[in-house]
Amino acid sequence: MEFFQEIIEFHGIDLMKELITIMEYKFLKTNEILFQKKDIANYCYVLLEGKIGCFMSDIKVIQRRLKRKVKRKKATTHDLDNKMRNIMEISEYSKGEIIAEFAILSDGLEKHTLTSISKEDCHLLCFEKNSYRNVVRMFFIKIL
């Protein structure tokens, strides 16, 4: 996987060993929310398998609006599913990409600025914010 190859190639096996000690595994079914806009950013993720869509809007607001239309018979539940997948999607993550690293490494950025939803079943590795920051900080202190 590209993420791990780059770590070993550019930073060495020591950083990889440290990261292994703080990894957690997470599975998402299709259409599950990984995190929402304005949620506190506590984790970053490496996508091992699957696809994750990133959306500008708060999904709960979109769901409420679309469900009202379904109740008034102006939309079907099929429309709801299609709109949920396509509405305001601005990017997509795929296998090997890291998600939300900037949010946990940036000082002052404590909340997610996007909503991320699985577009298919996904397998992810998770890194808790403080543990990840400590490992990265420790590694860079060693090389300086």
ZISUL-V815857 format. One record per backbone hydrogen bond with DSSP energy under -1.0 kcal/mol. NH is the residue of the N-H (numbers start at 1). CO is the residue of the C=O. If there is no record, write none. Layout:
nh->NH co->CO
nh->NH co->CO
This chain:
nh->5 co->1
nh->6 co->2
nh->7 co->3
nh->8 co->4
nh->9 co->5
nh->10 co->6
nh->11 co->7
nh->12 co->8
nh->16 co->12
nh->17 co->13
nh->18 co->14
nh->19 co->15
nh->20 co->16
nh->21 co->17
nh->22 co->19
nh->24 co->126
nh->26 co->124
nh->28 co->122
nh->31 co->118
nh->32 co->29
nh->34 co->116
nh->35 co->116
nh->38 co->112
nh->39 co->36
nh->41 co->110
nh->42 co->40
nh->44 co->127
nh->45 co->99
nh->46 co->125
nh->47 co->97
nh->48 co->123
nh->49 co->123
nh->52 co->93
nh->53 co->117
nh->54 co->91
nh->55 co->115
nh->56 co->88
nh->62 co->58
nh->63 co->59
nh->64 co->60
nh->65 co->61
nh->66 co->62
nh->67 co->63
nh->68 co->64
nh->69 co->65
nh->70 co->66
nh->71 co->67
nh->72 co->68
nh->73 co->70
nh->74 co->69
nh->80 co->76
nh->81 co->77
nh->82 co->78
nh->83 co->79
nh->84 co->80
nh->85 co->81
nh->86 co->82
nh->87 co->83
nh->89 co->86
nh->90 co->54
nh->91 co->54
nh->93 co->52
nh->96 co->47
nh->97 co->94
nh->99 co->45
nh->104 co->100
nh->105 co->101
nh->106 co->102
nh->112 co->39
nh->115 co->55
nh->116 co->35
nh->117 co->53
nh->118 co->32
nh->119 co->51
nh->122 co->28
nh->123 co->49
nh->124 co->26
nh->125 co->46
nh->126 co->24
nh->127 co->44
nh->129 co->42
nh->132 co->128
nh->133 co->129
nh->134 co->130
nh->135 co->131
nh->136 co->132
nh->137 co->133
nh->138 co->134
nh->139 co->135
nh->140 co->136
nh->141 co->137
nh->142 co->138
nh->143 co->139
